[in-house]
Amino acid sequence: MGPPTVLTIAGSDSGGGAGIQADLKTFAAFDCFGTSALTAVTAQNTLGVHGVEGISPAMVAHQIEAVLDDIGADAIKTGMLFGEETIRAVVHTLEKRFGKAAEGGRERAKVVVDPVCVSTSGHSLLPLEAVDTLRTVLLPFALVLTPNIPEAEFLVGWQKGSIKSIEDMQRCAAELGSKGVRWVYLKGGHMPLPKGEDGTKVVVDLLWDSVEQKVTTEERPFLDVLNTHGTGCTLAAAVAAELARGKTVPEAVLSAGNYVASAIASSYPVGRGAGPVNHFHPLTRRTLPLPNPHSPAPFTDYLIAHCGDAWTRYVQHPFPNSLAAGTASLESFLHFIQQDYHFLKQYGRSNSLAAYKTEDMKLMAGSIEIVNDVIKETEMHVKYCETYGISREQLQAVPESITNIAYTRYVLDVSSRGDLLDARVVTAPCLIGYGHVGARLVSSNPGVEVDSSDKNPYWGWIQEYGSDWYQGAVRKGIELLEQTLLDSPISPRRLEELAKIFLKATELEIAFWDAAVEAGRKSREEVMRREGLPV
Ligand SMILES: Cc1ncc(COP(=O)(O)O)c(N)n1
């Protein structure tokens, strides 16, 4: 069986953000097969509508018939209908196929009507004379009508600005219902309402059931953004797609509302005006350029793949290799372990910030668990130092090197200024990289010479990172990273930004290990001076 099919009867937006183009993208985002009947062609971009030319009503009907004769439609969406004759032709064609509204044709056709009259940029997309036809001919055939507040006021003949409260919205929706529409989904995006005392605003969308005379409302945070071109088309298309998938109307509008909210939140700049929403945010994960599409951690794979050879230079670094072989000088190891102790303190703070950045208790608990693992890791460092006669107090008094300050400052900066995903990504190279190094060096195929005998004073250190405990912590960290991406839809541009953060942190890891190698090679004094440490 193929995917559900959805037909859009609407105008073309050459700018790709609204109309037929938005509808087809939305259908695809919901895994539906989209078809289209064009009513008009607009010369349009993000700045406005620069020209409109209609398709003849007969040709519109012809397109609908061609689609229905062969492919069929599990649901239908109408958008810009251009004129009175086109509205009549559309309804006539649909009635011929599905039966009149009173005979159940409305339920069979599942028509979602987006009453497009004026574009957001202020251009008329339906002549005034045709609005009456829309009201009397199309609305009785609509299963769901999806007006915004100005459109709803206009359709019931109220003055612009008369809707000022949720009660007004309900009265207006009920009046539209009395004109024959089965369900009215009245969108509150034009009326953000203050909530609480901290100045946050919410929008309330309202669903009116004209048979049961019942209202339900849905509240979401108000997103004050420029990129909302095509929002109306997208919402109605999403409702139609969900109906085609077999959802009930209340289920379909809830899902469509969530989809559009995420599409607005993850929009990216296109053109110089009001840009489109991000229709493909649910597919971000699926469309990642994955080195291994079957991997359980595609986001992690993506970040690593985007590091290019930096990741290999990090996880194959000569410093951990020299520890595994037991050839590292004590100077080099002690420099590293003391600085790493201080690094981990700041790293623990970054992960604590990640915990602060979510209200999801599971994700919060995940970060707290990482912080606890980091504390355990620092204790391991304290024990190592004690074996070499460096007390806890002495270790704590060691100043941070410049390389260390650069790395921890970057990690803390990204974690504090960014969101949860930023905090997770900037801390990931440390966790995952040490996991890769540990797993490789304790494996039967470490790729370098290894001394796992008692003669190697550093073997214990390698074993800690290869241990089930540390490898388990890495697995949990990766799971959290993947889950955080799934929970927050992002645009491709944002994805690239995150890859850059991951790369920067990886480069700083390399510098950290380079400094340890240098500490062994150059004279102690030379290194201490360069690293800003007391000689
Ligand atoms: C072809 C076409 N259809 C619909 C709209 C409305 O969309 P918006 O209100 O975002 O301008 C549009 N601008 N162009």
The ligand as an SDF file (V2000), in Angstrom:
LIG
                    3D

 14 14  0  0  0  0  0  0  0  0999 V2000
   -0.0200   31.5710   -3.6800 C   0  0  0  0  0  0  0  0  0  0  0  0
   -0.2380   32.0540   -2.2980 C   0  0  0  0  0  0  0  0  0  0  0  0
   -1.1290   31.4540   -1.5220 N   0  0  0  0  0  0  0  0  0  0  0  0
   -1.3250   31.8850   -0.2580 C   0  0  0  0  0  0  0  0  0  0  0  0
   -0.6230   32.9380    0.2410 C   0  0  0  0  0  0  0  0  0  0  0  0
   -0.8590   33.4060    1.6350 C   0  0  0  0  0  0  0  0  0  0  0  0
    0.2670   33.2230    2.4550 O   0  0  0  0  0  0  0  0  0  0  0  0
    0.7520   34.4020    3.4090 P   0  0  0  0  0  0  0  0  0  0  0  0
   -0.4420   34.8240    4.2190 O   0  0  0  0  0  0  0  0  0  0  0  0
    1.8260   33.8250    4.2440 O   0  0  0  0  0  0  0  0  0  0  0  0
    1.2560   35.5200    2.5090 O   0  0  0  0  0  0  0  0  0  0  0  0
    0.3230   33.5620   -0.6050 C   0  0  0  0  0  0  0  0  0  0  0  0
    1.0470   34.6100   -0.1820 N   0  0  0  0  0  0  0  0  0  0  0  0
    0.4840   33.1130   -1.8710 N   0  0  0  0  0  0  0  0  0  0  0  0
  1  2  1  0
  2  3  1  0
  2 14  2  0
  3  4  2  0
  4  5  1  0
  5  6  1  0
  5 12  2  0
  6  7  1  0
  7  8  1  0
  8  9  2  0
  8 10  1  0
  8 11  1  0
 12 13  1  0
 12 14  1  0
M  END
$$$$
